[in-house]
Amino acid sequence: MISRPFWQERLDAAWREAPIVWLAGVRRSGKTTLAESLGEERVLYVNCDLPSVEDMIFDPQVFFRGCAKPVVVFDEIHQLRDPARLLKIGADEFPKLRILATGSSTLAASRKFSDTLTGRKRLVHLTPVGWSELPAFGVTLPQRLFHGGLPPALLAQSKQSSFYREWIDSFFARDIQRLFGFRDMNRFNAMLEFMLRQSGGQFEVTKTASALGITRPTVESHLRALEITHAVTVVRPFHGGGHNEIVRQPKVYAFDTGFVSFARGWDPLRVDDCGTLWEHLVLEQIQAHFPQTPPCYWRDKAGHEVDFILAHRRDQVDAIECKWNPGAFDSTALKLFRTYYPNGRNFLVTPSGDPAYTKRYGNMSVRICTPTELQLSK
């Protein structure tokens, strides 16, 4: 079992704030393995896929009273009939107990979870294997970009198309259909694969509906389901008003580089492909290390664009550009952005940015670094 200390610490930090931690993440991202890595001596593991679990937790007080370990893990807890009641009793009646509940979606995805858990829970979103974890997994960056960050695919000797196809079918059957009641698998999967092929680009509901031959409401409901289950990240435009900025049209990124390369038929990867996938990997790093600061992007109507914006405070925003080859960086858009928003740090994130260094582009300083430096800049 490969240790993931960053995520283990995230769980412990969340437990210091609330008794329940909801560990979300897409299927096969390693939620169960992470839970098991907390140690058998510390954890009582409950697989909620098993029908016998309903009988086991029929009387929650009796169940929790019999727990001899400090942590209880309810894996795939949304499979239970009344998970919110179970979690509420555990948090209120047994305050020294720590509870970890896992699922592919956010709590908001299911009507089984009510606001009775307010103040009792914290969310940890487990992203695919990130930049800083590559040495622990013993894989190269090109392998991570090509195979993706789901551990079974990442550690495979070769890229197997069957893994990605089976994952897509299972995702609909076990997550989407159960949580949202969608019935047409072919229609939903067609949109998912369309999103994988368009990943990283600007998203337009009308164009998507036309391309797929479905209605706008269907596109909107499917996109919302994909966002709730963390299959896509919707990156909204950053704007302050009055600068001919894009203010409504979001960009949508798929959750994993392996699926993007699979959907686009990038086999083998070419150098030109790596830049797009690198941008996805940097976004995942931002999501992992800045969970309370949703990333935005900036673009004006003339087409000048900055990849990611982190608005830490109202008057200070960090700008992040992603380049596979730092020599190809054009500072024009970033300079223009800083004429409107002068306060904040500038980063050019590249795999060759170790050791990090600062470079001036006119009057503007840019920190050229790897994602490691970015996470240390909090």
QUIPESUL-V930848 format. One record per backbone hydrogen bond with DSSP energy under -1.0 kcal/mol. NH is the residue of the N-H (numbers start at 1). CO is the residue of the C=O. If there is no record, write none. Layout:
NH:CO ; NH:CO
This chain:
8:4 ; 9:5 ; 10:6 ; 11:7 ; 12:8 ; 13:9 ; 14:10 ; 15:11 ; 16:12 ; 17:14 ; 18:14 ; 20:120 ; 21:99 ; 22:122 ; 23:101 ; 24:124 ; 29:26 ; 34:30 ; 35:31 ; 36:32 ; 37:33 ; 38:35 ; 39:36 ; 42:39 ; 43:39 ; 44:71 ; 46:73 ; 48:75 ; 50:47 ; 53:50 ; 56:52 ; 57:53 ; 58:55 ; 63:59 ; 64:60 ; 65:61 ; 66:62 ; 67:64 ; 71:42 ; 72:98 ; 73:44 ; 74:100 ; 75:46 ; 77:102 ; 79:76 ; 80:77 ; 86:82 ; 87:83 ; 88:84 ; 89:85 ; 90:86 ; 91:87 ; 92:88 ; 93:89 ; 94:90 ; 97:94 ; 98:70 ; 99:19 ; 100:72 ; 101:21 ; 102:74 ; 103:23 ; 109:106 ; 110:107 ; 113:110 ; 117:114 ; 118:115 ; 120:117 ; 122:20 ; 124:22 ; 126:24 ; 129:149 ; 133:130 ; 134:131 ; 137:133 ; 139:134 ; 144:140 ; 145:141 ; 146:142 ; 147:143 ; 148:144 ; 154:150 ; 155:151 ; 163:160 ; 165:161 ; 166:162 ; 167:163 ; 168:164 ; 169:165 ; 170:166 ; 171:167 ; 172:168 ; 173:169 ; 174:170 ; 175:171 ; 176:171 ; 177:172 ; 179:175 ; 180:176 ; 181:177 ; 185:183 ; 188:184 ; 189:185 ; 190:186 ; 191:187 ; 192:188 ; 193:189 ; 194:190 ; 195:191 ; 196:192 ; 197:193 ; 198:194 ; 200:252 ; 201:198 ; 203:250 ; 208:204 ; 209:205 ; 210:206 ; 211:207 ; 212:208 ; 213:209 ; 214:209 ; 219:215 ; 220:216 ; 221:217 ; 222:218 ; 223:219 ; 224:220 ; 225:221 ; 226:222 ; 227:223 ; 228:224 ; 229:225 ; 230:227 ; 231:226 ; 232:226 ; 233:253 ; 235:251 ; 238:297 ; 246:299 ; 251:235 ; 252:201 ; 253:233 ; 255:231 ; 260:256 ; 261:257 ; 262:258 ; 263:259 ; 264:260 ; 266:261 ; 267:265 ; 274:270 ; 277:273 ; 278:274 ; 279:275 ; 280:276 ; 281:277 ; 282:278 ; 283:279 ; 284:280 ; 285:281 ; 286:282 ; 287:283 ; 288:284 ; 289:285 ; 290:286 ; 293:290 ; 296:309 ; 297:236 ; 298:306 ; 300:304 ; 301:244 ; 303:300 ; 306:298 ; 308:320 ; 309:296 ; 310:318 ; 312:310 ; 313:316 ; 316:313 ; 317:343 ; 318:310 ; 319:345 ; 320:308 ; 321:347 ; 323:349 ; 328:325 ; 329:326 ; 335:331 ; 336:332 ; 337:333 ; 338:334 ; 341:337 ; 347:319 ; 348:367 ; 349:321 ; 350:369 ; 353:350 ; 357:368 ; 359:366 ; 361:364 ; 364:361 ; 366:359 ; 367:346 ; 368:357 ; 369:348 ; 374:370 ; 375:371 ; 376:372 ; 377:374
